[in-house]
Each structure stands twice: as C-alpha cells, then as structure tokens.
C-alpha cells in the first residue's frame, strides 16, 4: 500500500446468547476469520496450574516464567472449520465450470460454496470477491439482505467513529435500502445508490383537505362502537374480493348502508385509516401503530395491496435493534416479508453485538424460531452460515454457536452444505471436549464427501485414548491420496520418536507454511536445553508469516536465556496484533509481562525511540519497528501519526485487517479536519474507491497544503497506467509533497516513489538522485531502485553490488535476494532464488523462474513439478497460469483447461488467462487443427 505496489447435543431448545463481552477488548489480529481464531491457539506450558509465585525450572527467569516453558506433549495444530478439498485446483475448476453454465438463480449459491472452500486459504481478498459476486447475483430480498450485511461485517474494521451499521455506503452493493428491492440486476451493484435523492411528497394538510372534499361522496357507514366512519362503498369493495362480495354480492350488507364492524378487531382510528387508504392508496400519513393495525386488517380481509403498502411502509421505520426486536414479531405473525427482512437486516448489521442479546438469539436459535422464519421466507443456508461464522469467531464453545450450527444443518440441502455444517459442528464439539459427539459429526461429514473431516475423526478418537486407531485412519488417508503437508502433520500427533520428527519434516517439505511443525521442533529443542536452536527454528516461520502464537513462543525462549530486550520486542509486536492478549495459558496479561520486563531493560525517552524507529526501518526490521511504535504509544496514546505508521507496517506484514483498524484509529484520533480527510482517503483507497480517495486528498489540500495530502493524491493517480502528461503531474505532486514539512521515514518513501516514476519516464539521472537522497535519510529500500538505474545504464555488476548492500542491511532479505537474481548469471541467480525460497516460501517468482529454466532446457516434467509443489500450498494465479501454459505447450489440454479454470475461479477477469483458456479450449474442440 502506501509504500508498496493479512456435543453432547442439546437436550432442550432453551436459547442462550453468548456471554456478554468485555467492552474494552479490541481484537487486532491480522485476520478476524474463524480459521485465524483457531490457528492462534495459545501455547500450553509446563505446570500451568502452578501459583504465580512458584519458581520454574529455569532459575534465571523464574519471576518471568512462573508457569514454565511450553511442552511438546501439549502442542497440537488446530482443525480448520472449513471445507478443505484434497484436490483444490480440480475443485476450483469445477466451481468455475458450474458457475459459467448454471442458471441465474444458482449463481449466488455457487459463490458461497466457493467462499466456504477458499476460507481455508485465509486470503481476505478472495473471500470478499466471493461475497461480492454472491450479492451481485442475488435476486430475492432475503439473499440481498443477508449478503449485504455479511459484506458490511467483513469490512467492519474500516468503519469510522459515528457511523451506524445502517448508514448507507453510497453504493448499491451494501446499501440497506437497495437490499430491500427485489429483482436480478448484476450490473447495478457497483453503481451509486439513490439514498441521497429527496422525494417530493404532499403534505398531510393537503391530503386531509382533499379527503374532506370527498366526504360528501360517502354512501356507506361503518360503526365501531358508537363511532360512525363515513366511507365510499365501491372504494371499500375495491380493497379485496371478500369486501367486493360482501358489499355487492348476495350478503345482507350489500343492501345496507350501515355496517357494524365492532367485532372485527379494529379501532375507530384504524377504521378511519382504512377509509382514508381506500380513497388515497397512501399509508405514509399514519403512525406506525395505526399501520400495524392496517396490516392485521389487510391480512384478515385479504387486502393484498393494502398489506403490501403497510409491509413496505413499516419496513422503512426499522432503524435500530430495539425497533427490530419489536416489529419482527408483528412481521412474523402477519407474514409481512418486507418488514421481517428489514428487521432481519438491522439484527445482522448489528453483529456481533446482537449475538449477546437474548431476545435476538431467541429469534434465530431454536428449531421453532427457524420454522417461524422459514414460514416468512427468511430462513436460509445463507443466513445461518453467516450467523454461525460470527458466533464461532466470538465464542467457539458457546451454546448459541452450537444451536446456530444445528439450524445451519437443518437448512442444508446440497451435499457440500451438509458436509460443511457437520464438519463445523464436529470442530465446535471437539473444542467443547465432547469428543464422542464430535466423532459422530466428523464421521457424518466424511459420509457427505468431506475427506478432510477424517482429521477431526482421528483427533476425536485420539482424545478418547484411541491413539493407534487415529494413526491408522490418517495413514490410510496418506496411502489413498496424493500427499499433502497437513496429512503428515496430523499423523505426527499419533506417531512417536524419530517417526514423529520424520512426519513433521515431511509436512514442512510439502507445505512450508504450516506453523505447527516449526513450533514442535522448536519446543523439542528447548526441552533439550538448546534454546538457541529453538529460536533459530521458530525464526524460520516468523520470517515470512507473522503468527501471534509463534511470536509468543519466541518471547518465552528469549526470557529463558535472559535476552529481555528481544523478549520485550516480541511481546510488544504481539500486543500490536492482539492488544488484550493473555499469555501463560491466558493467565498473565501481556501488559503485566511488559511491566515486569521493563525492570530488566534500560528505559528510553521518546527521542530515543524515534532514533530506534529510524534504525529499525533502515534495517528493514518490521517487527522491531512495530515494537518501538508500541512503546512510543504508551507515552503518547493519542498520536494519530504513530497509528498511521502502525497501519503501514502491518500492511507490509500482510495483516490487512489489523492495518485497517489502526488506520481507522488514526483517523478517529486526528485533531484537525485536513488530517482526518487524509486518513479517510487512505481507507477509501484501500477499499477500492479511488475517486473518493482522490476527492479527500484534494479537499485536504484546500484546507492545508501538507506532505500527506499531496502524497495521497500522487499515489492514487499513479495507481493507473501513466501517460507522459499524467506522469509529469504526479512528479509535480511528489515534489510539492517533499517541499512540505514531514519526517524522514515518509520523505524517504516519497523520494523512492518519485525515483520510480522518473525511471518509468526514462529520466535515469533524476531517478538516481532521488534514490541517493532517500538513502541519505536511511530509506534502505532505495538500493533496489538504484540497482535498476545501474541495470538500465548497462552496469550489471554495479546493480548486483547495490542489491548486495540491501541484503547486508535488511533483516528481512528474501525480496532482496529475489531481486538480485535479475542481475547475475543463471547459476548465481539460481542460488539467490533458492535462498529467497528458503527465507520466504510464499514468494512465487522463484518457483516460476526455476520452472521456466527447466522448460527452456526441455525438462517439461520437472518444470511442471516445480510449479506443482508450490501450487499445492499456495494456488497462486500466476503459477496456475504458467503451469497451464506449460501443459498447453506439451499438448496436455485437459490439464491446461483445469488450471485455467481454477485461476479464473479466483480472478474471473484475468485477460491473459482468458485468452489462454479460449485458445486451449479451441484446440481441445478441434484437435485436427493442431
């Protein structure tokens, strides 16, 4: 981003809300998904039941490790509560084919199926794209309401102070009013909604006067008690067939002009409203109480037009959770679908807080509640999938979570839906330590076709003391399928000795992104008193995947060897991700531990911290930078600039949601309007609203010319491909930004960006000056730009040396090794790329380069295998595209089509993949033309 191009089954139907949360808790993990919650299980410690004042075995750190060090026999990986196909690429390809050929009404459901499968990858961009596509293709009001609320929930980290969940986002995609409009219009969701258009309406007085002039036409009188209501016979008859039959048929009322309506459950005011409605067809002049009475009257006498008008009008009154809880009962009783939808929308947009409201849970949780919603057309798999996911994130083991998952299972109609609900019930019951019931659900999920549920089945058996049975289950899975890393990881739990370590090593070889093997090996080394080796082992994954539990584990190792400064760094970084985290099996707060560690290290002033921040930034130490900012915020918690800095670092570390949270906090803490506009602009930019971001930047500049306002405007404009005129304008903006006051870290970034634009324009001397000026103020990443200048000057050796300087300075050097490979011969490039893969296996360029080299050497099978081993744990678009091209070149068109379809499932509008797909499909259809 801003410097770069994250049961025992119920025996009753009693409804339980989740326990009331501590309102001070702010969750700032990189991902708020259920998988993220489960994968951050805290490390368990030796002697976790000991009192705080008892010493541990490591005497030098006895006051800081009161619960001992972690133990290998208490470590285990989480079971992912998502659909996890063994053949992911083939599954994605099948989803794409089905989506392209299905009917309009089926598209939304396929998008949610895709969401359930991609959840295991943990990429929020893919998940939001699935939800957007599902909302785009929704046609009924219920689906639109649920999916709009789900989209709003997923980006709740972006919301600013003072914004209500029911406020409009200005786009149809999430607009609460647009969701209440039925119909299929997939092209409209990205348009601005009509919430801000004012409608002209007649005043009450005008309508009343018009009605008074009609009273002389009255030819029938309805009595309610002693009150007489003057009406027009044909207008009342026009309200419904029963009225027409009564007033013009063979009933005695057809010959009477006085009719007693006292026994029909309507008040005098209600009957007057019926008369007024019959004359004007308007309900907007009445109070909500009278409209409710009209709704009941309309249902009793089959006045469909009146019912619809009341339904729509009452729906417009629902604006808060209190209204929703009252009106939804009327809506369900009278089967007023729009009113129920409107109430449901408020309850969903108030998530997760509505989960803690017993009245709200009563509407959703029980079997009878689901039946009532279903009778009004508002019980769906969409609804209960959304509710259960939020409940699992909030409290995995609550009664409400289990009941919502039970309702999800009841709504499941397709095989994958049943498998998902059963698997998630198994995961929840396993967490509740109800192992026998969990086993039953996992086995049922397996019968529904979800092979990954075998892992839950094995774990449940293991927890019941059936270790060998669990081992045999997972071994059979390995023998019957192509090996995947998580299979060996799971079997390691049930293995012993060297076989256990061999399984863990195989798991890492097949999937180097799995945290558990690193944690187990590290703790195993710590148990053998090899603390240094334990730190080196856990460093391997922290270097490319910032996991809170791994940071916590490394902190304990540092405490054990009395490296309190390093321990303090890791705990501060951890608290940046999870401000309210508790350690030692959740028995000691992070803040308390910091207080203890502060007595062991030299305290630094705010000025010292600024110097440290420059040093950490210069050495490309993002975790260290996070720790320094955390320390600075203790002294100055309201500093919006530091919160902004936090967001930039978290984006670099791929913690998207935490980054957006701190960016929002920076905006809320801003003391001036022009600063608020800048941070709002970045939020808009990061959520894809480029034009609005640009408008915020321009408005901020009008208030005050500042570095950040010019930088935001330049960065937003530079996002699109620049022609010479546009490039010249962006250069002017960046130069204007550099003339404004700012601190060195940001000026270094601006100089680096300015150098990049000069390079794109072929102005090498100006680019070199920018990069050298950036290096003078410790912007180390400018070495990369300067290396590019040397390359364009045909000074390849100088470019290589420049990148070597970056490698020497940077603590996180995987990208530097990758870039340096472009400036050396093939053998040296291979060594650099191997090092890049070792440091960060998630980087895809090294795999693609090695595969291309193998392909050039006519080693097609090896080239495909090089890509396949990375695709197995990271189905990257570029790698799928490249492998498809390889398959096409060797004539394996079916495999080429499969990879193209999988890639298009992830990114449907990728032009080069569409071209390759159409070409390969054409060759498959007309092989004689090959």
ZAMARGU-4260 file (C-alpha; in steps of 0.2 Angstrom, whole numbers, plus 5000, padded with zeros to 4 digits):
<rodrens>
0) 5000/5000/5000 | 5007/5017/5005 | 5025/5012/5001 | 5021/4996/4992 | 5013/4991/4974
5) 4983/4949/5030 | 4891/4839/5109 | 4885/4832/5118 | 4869/4838/5109 | 4857/4850/5116
10) 4843/4842/5126 | 4832/4857/5126 | 4828/4871/5115 | 4832/4884/5128 | 4840/4899/5119
15) 4857/4906/5126 | 4865/4922/5120 | 4884/4922/5120 | 4892/4928/5137 | 4892/4947/5137
20) 4909/4953/5131 | 4921/4964/5139 | 4918/4981/5130 | 4936/4985/5132 | 4943/4971/5121
25) 4949/4976/5104 | 4954/4962/5093 | 4968/4967/5081 | 4974/4951/5074 | 4978/4951/5055
30) 4963/4941/5052 | 4946/4940/5061 | 4941/4924/5052 | 4937/4908/5061 | 4952/4900/5054
35) 4963/4914/5061 | 4955/4912/5078 | 4958/4894/5079 | 4976/4894/5072 | 4981/4906/5086
40) 4979/4894/5100 | 4989/4899/5114 | 5004/4888/5119 | 5002/4877/5134 | 5015/4877/5147
45) 5023/4865/5160 | 5015/4867/5176 | 5001/4878/5170 | 4991/4875/5186 | 5006/4882/5197
50) 5003/4898/5208 | 5011/4913/5201 | 5024/4915/5215 | 5032/4897/5212 | 5048/4896/5203
55) 5050/4887/5187 | 5065/4876/5181 | 5074/4890/5173 | 5080/4899/5188 | 5087/4914/5179
60) 5070/4919/5173 | 5060/4912/5187 | 5050/4928/5190 | 5046/4929/5172 | 5042/4911/5168
65) 5031/4906/5183 | 5022/4893/5173 | 5037/4885/5165 | 5041/4883/5146 | 5030/4875/5133
70) 5029/4856/5132 | 5028/4846/5116 | 5015/4834/5123 | 5003/4848/5124 | 5005/4855/5107
75) 4993/4851/5093 | 4988/4860/5077 | 4970/4867/5075 | 4957/4858/5064 | 4951/4870/5051
80) 4932/4873/5052 | 4930/4875/5033 | 4928/4864/5018 | 4946/4858/5013 | 4946/4848/4997
85) 4961/4837/4994 | 4962/4842/4976 | 4959/4860/4977 | 4964/4865/4959 | 4952/4852/4952
90) 4938/4858/4964 | 4940/4877/4959 | 4940/4872/4941 | 4924/4863/4944 | 4916/4878/4953
95) 4921/4889/4938 | 4913/4877/4925 | 4897/4876/4935 | 4896/4894/4938 | 4898/4898/4919
100) 4884/4886/4915 | 4871/4887/4929 | 4855/4897/4929 | 4854/4915/4937 | 4846/4908/4952
105) 4860/4896/4956 | 4875/4908/4954 | 4874/4916/4972 | 4874/4899/4980 | 4890/4893/4970
110) 4899/4909/4975 | 4895/4905/4993 | 4902/4887/4990 | 4917/4895/4983 | 4918/4906/4999
115) 4917/4890/5010 | 4932/4882/5001 | 4943/4897/4999 | 4941/4901/5018 | 4955/4888/5021
120) 4967/4899/5011 | 4964/4914/5023 | 4965/4927/5009 | 4953/4941/5013 | 4953/4947/4995
125) 4947/4931/4988 | 4933/4930/5002 | 4927/4947/4999 | 4927/4944/4980 | 4916/4928/4983
130) 4904/4938/4994 | 4903/4952/4981 | 4899/4940/4967 | 4886/4932/4978 | 4877/4948/4982
135) 4879/4953/4963 | 4869/4938/4958 | 4856/4938/4972 | 4839/4941/4966 | 4827/4939/4981
140) 4826/4952/4995 | 4831/4939/5008 | 4848/4934/5000 | 4852/4953/4996 | 4849/4957/5015
145) 4860/4943/5021 | 4874/4946/5009 | 4874/4965/5010 | 4875/4963/5029 | 4889/4950/5028
150) 4899/4961/5016 | 4897/4975/5029 | 4903/4964/5043 | 4918/4958/5034 | 4924/4976/5032
155) 4919/4982/5049 | 4937/4987/5053 | 4935/5001/5040 | 4921/5009/5049 | 4924/5026/5056
160) 4918/5033/5073 | 4900/5039/5072 | 4895/5028/5058 | 4879/5017/5061 | 4879/5000/5054
165) 4863/5005/5045 | 4871/5020/5037 | 4872/5019/5018 | 4889/5016/5010 | 4883/5026/4995
170) 4884/5010/4984 | 4871/4998/4980 | 4882/4984/4985 | 4880/4987/5003 | 4865/4999/5004
175) 4852/4994/5016 | 4838/5001/5006 | 4844/4994/4989 | 4844/4976/4998 | 4825/4978/5001
180) 4822/4979/4982 | 4818/4963/4973 | 4825/4958/4956 | 4840/4952/4947 | 4852/4966/4941
185) 4870/4960/4942 | 4877/4976/4933 | 4870/4988/4945 | 4878/4984/4962 | 4894/4995/4959
190) 4883/5010/4955 | 4879/5024/4967 | 4863/5021/4976 | 4848/5033/4977 | 4848/5036/4996
195) 4853/5054/4994 | 4839/5059/4982 | 4825/5068/4990 | 4807/5064/4985 | 4794/5077/4985
200) 4778/5072/4994 | 4762/5081/4998 | 4760/5087/5015 | 4747/5080/5027 | 4737/5095/5027
205) 4735/5094/5008 | 4729/5076/5009 | 4717/5080/5023 | 4709/5094/5013 | 4707/5083/4998
210) 4699/5069/5009 | 4687/5081/5017 | 4681/5086/5000 | 4677/5068/4997 | 4666/5066/5012
215) 4650/5071/5003 | 4653/5056/4992 | 4651/5044/5006 | 4637/5031/5004 | 4641/5019/5017
220) 4644/5020/5036 | 4654/5008/5047 | 4651/5008/5065 | 4665/5004/5078 | 4657/5005/5095
225) 4647/5021/5095 | 4658/5029/5082 | 4652/5031/5064 | 4665/5031/5050 | 4659/5038/5033
230) 4666/5028/5018 | 4663/5025/4999 | 4656/5008/4995 | 4665/5005/4979 | 4681/5010/4986
235) 4680/4999/5001 | 4674/4985/4989 | 4690/4988/4978 | 4701/4983/4993 | 4698/4964/4991
240) 4687/4951/4984 | 4679/4947/5001 | 4674/4965/5003 | 4668/4966/4985 | 4657/4950/4988
245) 4651/4957/5005 | 4646/4974/4998 | 4640/4969/4981 | 4636/4951/4982 | 4621/4942/4990
250) 4625/4946/5008 | 4614/4957/5018 | 4627/4970/5019 | 4625/4974/5001 | 4608/4981/5004
255) 4613/4991/5020 | 4622/5007/5021 | 4626/5005/5040 | 4638/4991/5045 | 4643/4986/5062
260) 4662/4982/5062 | 4664/4982/5081 | 4668/4964/5082 | 4681/4964/5069 | 4696/4969/5079
265) 4699/4986/5073 | 4699/5003/5082 | 4690/5018/5077 | 4706/5026/5072 | 4710/5011/5062
270) 4694/5011/5053 | 4696/5029/5048 | 4713/5024/5042 | 4705/5011/5031 | 4693/5023/5024
275) 4707/5036/5020 | 4718/5022/5012 | 4703/5017/5001 | 4702/5034/4995 | 4721/5039/4993
280) 4730/5022/4992 | 4743/5030/5005 | 4748/5024/5022 | 4763/5036/5025 | 4752/5048/5034
285) 4748/5036/5048 | 4758/5032/5064 | 4767/5015/5065 | 4754/5009/5077 | 4740/5013/5065
290) 4749/5005/5051 | 4751/4989/5061 | 4733/4989/5064 | 4730/4991/5045 | 4742/4977/5042
295) 4732/4965/5053 | 4716/4971/5045 | 4723/4968/5027 | 4728/4950/5032 | 4710/4947/5039
300) 4701/4953/5024 | 4714/4948/5011 | 4718/4966/5006 | 4734/4962/4997 | 4738/4979/4990
305) 4735/4987/5007 | 4746/4973/5015 | 4760/4976/5003 | 4759/4995/5006 | 4759/4993/5025
310) 4773/4980/5024 | 4784/4991/5014 | 4780/5007/5025 | 4783/4998/5041 | 4800/4991/5034
315) 4805/5009/5032 | 4803/5013/5051 | 4816/4999/5057 | 4832/5009/5061 | 4838/5001/5077
320) 4839/4984/5086 | 4825/4989/5098 | 4813/4993/5084 | 4819/4977/5075 | 4815/4966/5090
325) 4798/4973/5092 | 4792/4974/5074 | 4799/4957/5069 | 4786/4948/5080 | 4772/4958/5071
330) 4780/4954/5054 | 4781/4935/5058 | 4764/4935/5064 | 4757/4944/5049 | 4769/4936/5037
335) 4775/4953/5032 | 4790/4948/5022 | 4797/4965/5019 | 4795/4970/5037 | 4804/4954/5043
340) 4818/4957/5030 | 4820/4975/5037 | 4821/4969/5055 | 4832/4955/5050 | 4844/4967/5041
345) 4846/4978/5057 | 4850/4962/5068 | 4863/4956/5055 | 4871/4973/5053 | 4872/4974/5072
350) 4883/4959/5073 | 4892/4953/5083 | 4884/4964/5097 | 4866/4956/5093 | 4873/4939/5097
355) 4874/4945/5115 | 4856/4950/5116 | 4845/4935/5122 | 4830/4942/5113 | 4839/4942/5096
360) 4845/4925/5099 | 4828/4919/5103 | 4823/4924/5085 | 4837/4913/5077 | 4842/4899/5088
365) 4829/4886/5092 | 4821/4874/5079 | 4804/4883/5082 | 4812/4900/5078 | 4819/4894/5062
370) 4802/4887/5057 | 4794/4904/5060 | 4807/4912/5049 | 4805/4899/5036 | 4786/4902/5035
375) 4790/4921/5031 | 4803/4916/5018 | 4818/4921/5029 | 4827/4905/5035 | 4841/4900/5023
380) 4858/4892/5022 | 4865/4910/5018 | 4858/4916/5035 | 4863/4903/5046 | 4880/4901/5038
385) 4883/4920/5041 | 4877/4919/5059 | 4886/4903/5064 | 4903/4910/5057 | 4901/4926/5068
390) 4896/4915/5083 | 4912/4904/5080 | 4923/4919/5079 | 4915/4927/5095 | 4914/4911/5106
395) 4919/4894/5098 | 4911/4884/5113 | 4895/4894/5117 | 4878/4886/5117 | 4872/4898/5105
400) 4886/4893/5092 | 4880/4875/5093 | 4862/4879/5091 | 4865/4891/5076 | 4876/4876/5068
405) 4861/4865/5071 | 4850/4877/5062 | 4863/4878/5048 | 4862/4859/5046 | 4843/4859/5045
410) 4844/4872/5031 | 4857/4862/5021 | 4850/4854/5005 | 4866/4851/4995 | 4879/4839/4999
415) 4893/4852/5002 | 4881/4861/5013 | 4878/4846/5024 | 4897/4842/5024 | 4901/4860/5030
420) 4888/4860/5044 | 4893/4843/5050 | 4911/4847/5050 | 4909/4863/5059 | 4898/4855/5072
425) 4912/4842/5074 | 4925/4856/5076 | 4915/4865/5090 | 4911/4850/5100 | 4929/4845/5099
430) 4933/4862/5107 | 4920/4859/5120 | 4929/4842/5124 | 4913/4832/5119 | 4924/4820/5110
435) 4911/4806/5106 | 4899/4818/5099 | 4912/4827/5089 | 4917/4810/5082 | 4900/4806/5076
440) 4898/4823/5067 | 4915/4821/5059 | 4911/4803/5053 | 4894/4810/5046 | 4904/4824/5037
445) 4915/4811/5029 | 4900/4801/5023 | 4894/4818/5015 | 4910/4818/5005 | 4922/4829/5015
450) 4938/4819/5016 | 4947/4832/5027 | 4934/4828/5041 | 4944/4812/5044 | 4957/4823/5053
455) 4943/4828/5065 | 4938/4810/5067 | 4956/4804/5071 | 4958/4818/5083 | 4942/4814/5092
460) 4947/4796/5094 | 4965/4801/5100 | 4956/4812/5113 | 4947/4797/5119 | 4963/4787/5121
465) 4962/4778/5104 | 4980/4783/5098 | 4983/4768/5087 | 4966/4770/5079 | 4969/4788/5075
470) 4986/4783/5067 | 4978/4770/5056 | 4965/4782/5050 | 4977/4796/5045 | 4989/4783/5037
475) 4975/4776/5026 | 4972/4794/5021 | 4990/4796/5016 | 4991/4780/5006 | 4975/4783/4996
480) 4978/4801/4991 | 4992/4812/4984 | 5002/4818/4999 | 4998/4835/5006 | 5008/4843/5021
485) 4993/4843/5033 | 4991/4824/5032 | 5009/4821/5038 | 5007/4835/5051 | 4991/4826/5058
490) 4999/4809/5058 | 5014/4816/5068 | 5002/4818/5083 | 5000/4799/5084 | 5017/4794/5080
495) 5032/4793/5092 | 5051/4796/5092 | 5060/4798/5075 | 5044/4793/5065 | 5036/4809/5073
500) 5050/4820/5068 | 5051/4812/5051 | 5032/4816/5048 | 5034/4834/5054 | 5049/4836/5042
505) 5039/4829/5028 | 5025/4841/5032 | 5036/4856/5031 | 5044/4849/5015 | 5026/4848/5007
510) 5019/4863/5015 | 5032/4875/5022 | 5018/4887/5028 | 5012/4876/5042 | 5016/4883/5059
515) 5014/4868/5069 | 5030/4858/5064 | 5041/4873/5067 | 5033/4876/5084 | 5035/4857/5089
520) 5053/4856/5083 | 5057/4872/5092 | 5049/4867/5109 | 5058/4850/5107 | 5074/4858/5106
525) 5070/4869/5121 | 5066/4854/5131 | 5084/4848/5127 | 5091/4864/5133 | 5095/4870/5116
530) 5087/4887/5117 | 5097/4895/5103 | 5092/4881/5091 | 5074/4883/5097 | 5074/4902/5092
535) 5083/4898/5076 | 5069/4886/5072 | 5054/4897/5076 | 5063/4912/5067 | 5061/4902/5051
540) 5042/4904/5050 | 5041/4921/5059 | 5052/4927/5044 | 5038/4926/5032 | 5022/4923/5042
545) 5018/4934/5057 | 5008/4922/5068 | 5004/4928/5086 | 5007/4911/5094 | 5025/4910/5086
550) 5029/4927/5092 | 5023/4922/5110 | 5034/4906/5109 | 5049/4915/5104 | 5047/4928/5118
555) 5047/4914/5131 | 5063/4907/5123 | 5071/4924/5125 | 5066/4926/5143 | 5073/4909/5146
560) 5091/4915/5140 | 5088/4932/5149 | 5088/4941/5132 | 5074/4953/5139 | 5076/4966/5126
565) 5072/4954/5112 | 5058/4946/5123 | 5051/4964/5125 | 5051/4967/5107 | 5041/4951/5103
570) 5028/4954/5116 | 5026/4972/5110 | 5023/4966/5092 | 5011/4953/5099 | 5001/4966/5108
575) 5000/4977/5092 | 4991/4962/5084 | 4981/4957/5100 | 4981/4972/5112 | 4972/4962/5125
580) 4981/4945/5124 | 4985/4935/5139 | 4999/4923/5140 | 5004/4908/5150 | 4988/4899/5145
585) 4979/4915/5147 | 4984/4918/5165 | 4995/4933/5163 | 4991/4948/5153 | 5004/4955/5140
590) 5004/4972/5148 | 5009/4964/5165 | 5023/4955/5157 | 5029/4971/5149 | 5029/4979/5166
595) 5040/4965/5173 | 5052/4965/5158 | 5054/4984/5159 | 5063/4982/5175 | 5076/4971/5166
600) 5080/4984/5152 | 5086/5002/5151 | 5071/5014/5149 | 5072/5025/5134 | 5065/5043/5130
605) 5053/5047/5116 | 5068/5054/5107 | 5077/5038/5109 | 5063/5029/5102 | 5062/5039/5087
610) 5080/5036/5083 | 5077/5017/5086 | 5062/5018/5074 | 5074/5025/5061 | 5086/5011/5064
615) 5074/4998/5063 | 5066/5005/5047 | 5083/5006/5040 | 5087/4988/5043 | 5070/4983/5036
620) 5065/4976/5053 | 5046/4977/5053 | 5043/4968/5069 | 5056/4978/5078 | 5048/4994/5071
625) 5031/4988/5077 | 5038/4986/5095 | 5046/5003/5095 | 5029/5011/5090 | 5020/5001/5103
630) 5032/5008/5116 | 5030/5026/5110 | 5011/5025/5111 | 5012/5021/5129 | 5019/5039/5132
635) 5008/5046/5118 | 4992/5035/5115 | 4983/5049/5105 | 4996/5051/5092 | 4987/5048/5075
640) 5004/5049/5066 | 5010/5034/5076 | 4994/5024/5072 | 4996/5028/5054 | 5014/5021/5055
645) 5007/5005/5063 | 4995/5003/5049 | 5009/5005/5036 | 5020/4992/5044 | 5005/4979/5046
650) 5001/4981/5028 | 5019/4976/5024 | 5017/4961/5036 | 5001/4956/5027 | 4990/4959/5042
655) 4976/4968/5032 | 4963/4969/5045 | 4974/4975/5059 | 4981/4988/5047 | 4964/4995/5043
660) 4959/4995/5061 | 4974/5006/5065 | 4971/5017/5050 | 4954/5020/5056 | 4960/5024/5074
665) 4972/5036/5066 | 4958/5045/5058 | 4947/5045/5074 | 4962/5052/5084 | 4966/5066/5072
670) 4964/5083/5079 | 4962/5093/5063 | 4950/5091/5048 | 4963/5090/5035 | 4972/5075/5044
675) 4955/5066/5045 | 4952/5068/5027 | 4969/5061/5023 | 4966/5045/5033 | 4949/5043/5026
680) 4956/5045/5009 | 4968/5030/5013 | 4954/5020/5019 | 4944/5023/5003 | 4959/5019/4993
685) 4962/5003/5001 | 4944/4998/4999 | 4944/5001/4981 | 4936/5018/4980 | 4950/5028/4971
690) 4939/5043/4965 | 4933/5046/4983 | 4951/5044/4989 | 4956/5057/4977 | 4942/5069/4982
695) 4948/5068/5000 | 4965/5072/4996 | 4960/5087/4985 | 4949/5093/4999 | 4963/5091/5012
700) 4975/5101/5001 | 4962/5115/5000 | 4962/5116/5019 | 4981/5114/5021 | 4995/5110/5010
705) 5003/5095/5018 | 5015/5081/5013 | 5002/5068/5017 | 4989/5076/5006 | 5000/5078/4991
710) 5007/5060/4993 | 4990/5053/4994 | 4985/5062/4978 | 5000/5057/4969 | 4999/5039/4975
715) 4981/5037/4970 | 4984/5044/4952 | 5000/5034/4950 | 4990/5018/4953 | 4983/5018/4935
720) 4995/5017/4920 | 5003/5034/4917 | 5005/5043/4900 | 5019/5056/4899 | 5007/5070/4904
725) 5000/5061/4919 | 5017/5056/4925 | 5023/5074/4924 | 5008/5079/4935 | 5012/5065/4948
730) 5030/5071/4948 | 5024/5089/4952 | 5013/5082/4966 | 5028/5072/4974 | 5039/5087/4973
735) 5026/5098/4981 | 5025/5085/4995 | 5043/5085/4998 | 5043/5104/5000 | 5031/5102/5014
740) 5036/5098/5032 | 5037/5079/5036 | 5048/5066/5045 | 5062/5057/5036 | 5053/5040/5035
745) 5039/5047/5024 | 5051/5058/5014 | 5061/5043/5010 | 5046/5034/5004 | 5041/5049/4993
750) 5059/5050/4986 | 5058/5032/4982 | 5041/5033/4973 | 5047/5049/4964 | 5063/5039/4958
755) 5052/5025/4951 | 5042/5037/4941 | 5057/5045/4934 | 5063/5028/4929 | 5047/5024/4920
760) 5049/5040/4911 | 5067/5036/4906 | 5075/5050/4916 | 5089/5040/4924 | 5099/5054/4932
765) 5084/5062/4941 | 5079/5044/4947 | 5097/5041/4953 | 5097/5057/4963 | 5080/5053/4971
770) 5087/5036/4977 | 5103/5043/4983 | 5094/5056/4993 | 5082/5043/5000 | 5097/5033/5005
775) 5105/5048/5014 | 5089/5048/5026 | 5091/5029/5029 | 5077/5023/5017 | 5087/5007/5013
780) 5074/5000/5001 | 5081/5014/4989 | 5095/5002/4985 | 5083/4992/4974 | 5079/5007/4964
785) 5097/5012/4962 | 5101/4995/4956 | 5088/4996/4942 | 5096/5013/4937 | 5113/5004/4935
790) 5105/4990/4925 | 5097/5002/4913 | 5114/5010/4911 | 5121/4993/4907 | 5131/4992/4923
795) 5125/4975/4928 | 5139/4972/4941 | 5135/4989/4950 | 5117/4984/4950 | 5122/4967/4958
800) 5133/4976/4971 | 5119/4988/4975 | 5107/4974/4979 | 5121/4966/4990 | 5121/4981/5000
805) 5102/4979/5003 | 5105/4961/5008 | 5118/4966/5021 | 5107/4979/5029 | 5090/4971/5028
810) 5084/4959/5042 | 5070/4953/5030 | 5080/4950/5014 | 5070/4937/5004 | 5064/4950/4992
815) 5082/4957/4990 | 5089/4940/4986 | 5074/4938/4973 | 5078/4955/4965 | 5097/4952/4965
820) 5094/4936/4955 | 5090/4948/4940 | 5107/4955/4939 | 5118/4939/4939 | 5121/4924/4928
825) 5110/4909/4929 | 5119/4899/4942 | 5121/4913/4954 | 5103/4918/4951 | 5098/4900/4955
830) 5107/4901/4971 | 5099/4918/4976 | 5082/4912/4972 | 5084/4896/4982 | 5089/4907/4996
835) 5073/4918/4993 | 5063/4902/4994 | 5071/4896/5010 | 5068/4913/5018 | 5050/4915/5012
840) 5042/4900/5003 | 5027/4911/4999 | 5036/4921/4986 | 5031/4914/4969 | 5044/4922/4957
845) 5057/4909/4962 | 5046/4894/4958 | 5041/4902/4941 | 5059/4906/4937 | 5066/4889/4940
850) 5051/4881/4931 | 5054/4892/4916 | 5073/4887/4916 | 5068/4869/4916 | 5056/4872/4902
855) 5069/4880/4892 | 5080/4865/4895 | 5066/4854/4888 | 5063/4846/4905 | 5044/4848/4904
860) 5040/4836/4918 | 5052/4844/4931 | 5046/4861/4926 | 5028/4856/4929 | 5033/4848/4946
865) 5042/4864/4952 | 5026/4874/4950 | 5015/4860/4957 | 5024/4858/4973 | 5021/4877/4976
870) 5003/4877/4970 | 5000/4863/4982 | 5001/4875/4997 | 4998/4891/4988 | 4986/4891/4972
875) 4993/4907/4965 | 4986/4915/4950 | 5002/4917/4941 | 5008/4900/4944 | 4992/4892/4939
880) 4993/4902/4923 | 5011/4897/4919 | 5008/4879/4923 | 4993/4880/4911 | 5004/4887/4898
885) 5016/4873/4900 | 5003/4860/4899 | 4996/4868/4883 | 5014/4868/4875 | 5016/4849/4879
890) 4998/4845/4872 | 4990/4841/4889 | 4975/4851/4885 | 4964/4844/4899 | 4976/4849/4912
895) 4979/4866/4904 | 4960/4869/4904 | 4959/4864/4923 | 4972/4876/4928 | 4965/4890/4918
900) 4948/4887/4926 | 4955/4886/4943 | 4964/4903/4940 | 4948/4911/4933 | 4938/4905/4948
905) 4950/4915/4958 | 4950/4930/4946 | 4937/4929/4933 | 4943/4944/4923 | 4961/4940/4921
910) 4963/4944/4902 | 4979/4933/4898 | 4971/4918/4907 | 4955/4920/4897 | 4965/4921/4881
915) 4975/4905/4886 | 4959/4896/4891 | 4950/4900/4875 | 4965/4895/4864 | 4966/4879/4874
920) 4948/4875/4873 | 4948/4879/4854 | 4962/4866/4852 | 4953/4853/4863 | 4937/4855/4852
925) 4946/4855/4835 | 4961/4843/4838 | 4963/4841/4819 | 4968/4859/4818 | 4983/4857/4830
</rodrens>
